[in-house]
Amino acid sequence: MFKILSVNPGSTSTKFAVYEDETLISLHTIRHSVEDLRPFKSLFDQYEFRKNLMVVKLKNDGIDLSDLSAVVGRGGLVRPLESGVYEVNEKLIADLKSPYTPEHASNLGGVIAFEIAGKIPGCKAFIADPVVVDEMQDVARISGLPQIPRRSMFHALNHKAIARKYAAANGTTYEKLKLVIAHLGGGISIAAHLYGRVIDTTQGLDGYGPFSPERAGTLDAGQLVNLCFDGNHTLADIRRLLVGQGGLMAHLGVNEELIAEKRAADGDQQAKLVLEAMAYSVAKEIGAMLAVLKGEADAVILTGGIAHSQFIVDYIKKMIAPMAKVAVYPGEDEMEALAMSGLRVLRGEQSKEY
């Protein structure tokens, strides 16, 4: 029996879980207030603080860290990688900490995994399916400017986990399916999966695709350029508008779909219109990915936290159902996805070299 620790750092939380093979035995989410994180000058100054809080919780659960076979961290914004499980090494740690690597809370996952596993004989540290997974076909990389190629940046961990879950439920394997998957959360990403590879995707962080609760998505490039040079916005201001202050946050002042939906249900017509616009933009991008698969998708899968919303799901289904079968897998279980990635390696699947 293998005991695996999953670690998923977020901007204001640290989620972690322990599995014995496929069985969950411990699960925690530690919330970090602004006051908690204020003393730290950089993201990586936080890792010892977060790690120590985790260790205390696990010891209180009676978990002996020396029994761990693997620690699997959420992958960060490193160089583009193929999908898979990567054993953490010094080179990966250096890239996660590089000043040229965009700072993102997920970067802490590999660092924390490496620190914990390094103190346990025989324990290995991994990352799995980071957001920079890149399997795009060459034709999908070309944009209208060679200086700005299209980039692969999406919720690879949940996309891949849900694809495997859907395949298993339908008596087949991920590698035999053509799927369009839409991850609907604080960020939204939509991808075309062809026989186990993501051949095209929206850019779910600060690029092209639907707007989301806190991200702006595709914008009119000319108007964006004008905004950048109007003399009223700094580079940091623009970046915040793209990620953090865009989407529902920009229109409605909230970054939670449920709050916006309640406002719409209470008669707020602006909230209703903006929510419909978000669902509309998701459905349009799903249609584009169906075209990438030449209209031959086995299914369109809606997943992520917002897939719990009947309002959003119904709106998307009305647009997509005439073109493809729609399956809904609400929520995301990144902790399980991380643990099962580690388990596959421990049971004999080869990890990849970074």
Summary of the structure (lengths in Angstrom):
residues: 354
radius of gyration: 20.3
end to end distance: 27.1
largest distance: 60.9
contacts: 1187
relative contact order: 0.14
helix: 42%
strand: 21%
